[in-house]
Amino acid sequence: MAEKLPRMMERKYWIDWAKVFGIYLVVLGHSLDGSMLLWKWIYSFHMPFFFMISGYLDKAPNTDIVGYIKKTSKRLLIPYLLFGTISIFANTQMTDTHNVITDGIKLLVGRPSYFASSLWFVFSLFEVKILSATVNVLSAKKIWLKYAFYIFLLCFLVIVILMHIEGENPYWTFTFLVAIPFFDAGRLLRKNENKLFKTTNKVTKTIIVITALLLPFLSIAINGNGDMHDPSFGDSVVLYYLLSISASSAILFFFKSFVNISSKVIVTLSDGTILILALHMLVIQPLNGYELPIYLRIILCLAVVAAFYYPIVFCQKYCPILIGKKRSK
């Protein structure tokens, strides 16, 4: 225990709070009608927010790409395939071979079905992390390769966006490409966090927090609705990226400045976000069958997230593979 104490002290608890906040927005967003302002506020930034957190936490290697792929597969790909497969067989009759095969193909290209459909994020994150790590290794000694790749990626992204506007782009490919700038923004944020987050001025902190709350509304007002899962960008792709990254950065600043508090419950929920992402629709879908006031949905969704605490603890002890973790000791 004495050897593990320093590592625990170094943990950035504000990231755990930010992750739990993000997964709560996912659950709440799935319980709301798409015409609600709160739904539009959530969808304007919540998935970019998750990709930025993932980029912030990413530790891409300079050499051992094989080891990184193995580690990332255990953390993301295996839980994705397990829950995706369970979802298919839980919702499709064994005799319906055609649907099983069709849903299986969709799962393999990043389109999980039924209650596990939210795991598209996990598959896209796996793709982004592997690509990012590969580029990192290839450009370790030749930095120009990295810049050449990003120039190519930018051109490819523009082409794909134009194809999407014309209705010719496959959703799963497009989502993966859309996520890369958010992921890299998170990595850039970590590299420069001491400069960007260095402020003790209460007025400045207050302004940034207010900005974090209002930027999504500003995005809706001037750019229209954005939804990374759809995917859609509102009236301007550039504004979509700028406003989503700005809002996500401001919210991260809020958690870093005000909520860096140790909490066993929050840390546990943070470690088990894959489980929440995979299974929350089993609760939310029946809930959506009832006419409930918005304040009650906000409370119930908070309870849904909190209810995953003990299932996550169980997985940590007995089947950590389900949450992409090693067995706890």
N, C-alpha and C positions, 0 to 999 in steps of 0.2 A: 504493500500500500504506500510505503514511504517513497518508493521510486516513481509512482504514478502521480503523486501530488503536484509536482511542478507542472506537469502536462495539463492537469485539470485547472490550475491557476491561470494558464495561458489561454484557456478557451475563451473565445469571444462570444459571450452570452447574448449580446445584442443581435448577433446573426441568428441565433436560435429563435429569439423573439420575432425577428423579421420573417423567418421561414414559417413559423406558426401563424403569423399574421397573413402571410401569403396563402397558405393552405386554407385558412378560414375564409378568405375572399373567394377562393375556388368553390368551396362548399356553398357559401352564401350566394354566389353568382348563379349556381345551378338550381337554386331554389326560387329565383326571382323571374318575373316576366321580363322579356327583352325590351318592353316598352318603358320600363321604369327607369327613372333617372339614376337611381342607385346602381342598377345593373349596368347602365352605360358608363358610369364612373368606374366601376370595378373592371370592366372589360377594356377600358381605355389604356390600362397599364399593368394588370395583375400578372399576366404571363411574361411580358418583358421583364417585370420585376423579378420573377423566379429565375429567368435565364441570367439576369445580371448577378443575382446571388450566387448562382452556379459558377459563373465566370470568376467572381470574386474568390470563391473557395477553391477554384481549380489550381492544381499544381502539376502542370504539364511538364514532362521530362525533357531533358536535352539529349538524352542518349537511349535509355531503355524503353523503347516504344512498345516492345512485345509485353513486357511486364505491366506497362500502363494499360494496354488493351485488356489483358487478363483481369486486372484489378477493376477496371471500369465495367467489364462484362459481368463480373460478380455483383457489382453494386447496382447496376442498372438493367442490363440485358436479361439476366436470368430471372429477376422478379417480374420484369415486363412479360416475358414469355410464359412464366408460370401462371400469373393472374390472367393474362390474355387467353390462354388455353382453357383455364377453368371457366372463364366467362362464356366461351364458345359452347362448351359441352353442358354448361348449366342452363343454357337458353335454347339449345338446338337438340332435337330428337336424334338419337343415335342412328336411326334409320334414314335420316335426312342427309345422306352423304354429300349431295351437291352443296347444300348450305354450309356444312362443316368444312368442305374443301375451300369454298369461296371465302368464308370467314378466316380460315387459316392463312390464305394468301394475303388477305388484307392485313392480318396481324404481322406477317413477315415484312410488309412494306410500310408499316407504321400506322395502320388504321385499325386498332383494336375495336372489338364490337361489344355491344351490350353494356353491362355495368362497368366494364374495364375501359370504356372508350376514352376516359380522361388520361389514360396512360400514353396517349400520343406524345405528351410532353416528355416522358421518360425516353421513348425511342428517339425523338428529335434531339434530346440532350446527349444521348449516347453518340449519335452521328456527329454532332457538333464537337464533342470532346475528343473523339478519335481523329477527326480532321484537324482540329486545332493542335493536338499533340504531334501528329505527323508533320505538319508544317513547321512546328517548333523544332523538331529533330532535324529535318532536312535543311533548315535555315540556320542551324546553330553556328556553323562556320561561314556561311555565305548569306549574310543578312539581306542581300538584294533579292534572294529567292522569296523571302517573306513578302517583300513589297510587290514583287512581280505577281505573286499568288493573289494578294489582296486586290490588286488592280484587275486581274482576271476575274476574281470573284465579284467585284463590283459591277463589271460589265455583264457578267452572267446573271447577276441579280436583277439588273435593269431589264435584260431581255426576258427573264422569267416573269417579272412584274407586268411587262407589256403583254406577254402571253396570257397571264392570269386575267388581265382586264378584258381580253378578247375571249375569255372562257376556254382557253386551250391548254391550261397548265394543270398537271396532276397536283392535287392538294398536298399529298405527303411530301413530295419533293420541294414544293414551295415553302411549306412550313419550316423545313429544315434550313433552307437558305435564309428565310426571314430572321431566324433566331441568331445567326452568327454575329451580326452587329451588336445585339444586346449582350451576348456572352462575352464578346471582346471588350465591350464597355465596362463590364464587371471586372475583367482582368485589369484593365487600365485604371479603374477606380482603386483597386487594391495597391497597384504599383505607386499611385500618387496620393493615397489616402491621407498621409501625414500633411501634405500641402493643402489638399482640398478640404479636409475636415479639421484643420488646425484653427480653432476659434474658441475663445472663452467668453465672447461678448454675448450677453443674454439677449440683447436686442436682435443681433444677427441670427442667433439660434431661433428666436421666435418668428422672425421673418421667413426663415427657411422652412420651418414647420408649417406655417400658414400657406406658404407656396406649395408644399407637398400636398396639402389638402385641396388647394384651388386649381393647381395645374391640370388635373384630369378634367375638371369642369371647363377650363379654358380650352382644352383640346377638343372637347365635345362641341363647344360653342363656335369655334373658328374652323374646325377641321371635320366635324361630323363624327359619326360613330366609328370606332376602330375595334377590330376583333382579330387577334392573331390566329385563332383557331379556324375562323371562317375561310380564308383570311381576308381581311379588308383593311384599308388604310384611311378611310375618310376621303376628303377631297385632295389631300396632298401626302404623298409618301414621305417626303422630306420632313414635313411637320409631324407626321406620325412618329417617326424615329426620334426627332428632337424632343418632342413633348413627352413621349413615353420614357426615354432615358432620363430626362430632367426630373420628371415626377418620381421615378424609381430611385434616383440618386438622392433626392430631397427626403424621401421616406426612410432610406437607409441612414441618412444623416440624423434623422429624428431618433431612430432606435439606438444608434451609436452614442448619441449625446445624452439621452434621457432614460434608456431602458436596458442598460448593461448590467442586469441583475441576475444573479444565479437563482435558478428555479429547477428543481428536479422534474417537475411536471412538464415544463416548457422544453427542457433538454430532451426528455423522452419523446414528446410529441414531435420535436424537430428531427430526431433520429429516425422516426417512423413515418415520415411524410409520404413515402411510397405506399404504405398500407392504407393511409387515409385517402390518397388519390385513387387507389385501386378499388376501394370498397364503399366509399361514402355514398355513391349513387344508389346502393341497395336500400339506404335509409331515405335519401332525398326524393327519389322517385315516388314512393308511397306518400310522402309528405306533400308533394306537389299536387296530389289529388284533392287536397282540402283548401278551401278558401280561408286563408289566414291573414290577419293584418301584418303589415311589414315589420312592425316592432317585434311581433311574436316570432316571425321567421328569423330575425336577427338573433334572438335569444336561443331559439331551438338549434340553429346552425352552430352556435357557440357550444351548445351542449353536445351536439353530434361530434364535433372535433374533440372535446374533452373526453367523451366516452371511449375514444380509441386508446386512451392511456394504458389501460390494463391489457388489451390485446397486443399492444406494442411491447409491453413488458414481457408478456408470454412469448412473443416471437424472439425477443432478445435472448431469452433463456433457452428456448427449446427448438426454434426453427428460424434462426437469424437470416437464413438465405432468402426468406420472404421479404425482408426489408433491406437486403443488400448489405448486411453487417456480418461481422464475425461473432461467434458465440461469446457472450459475456461471462466473465469469471467471478 
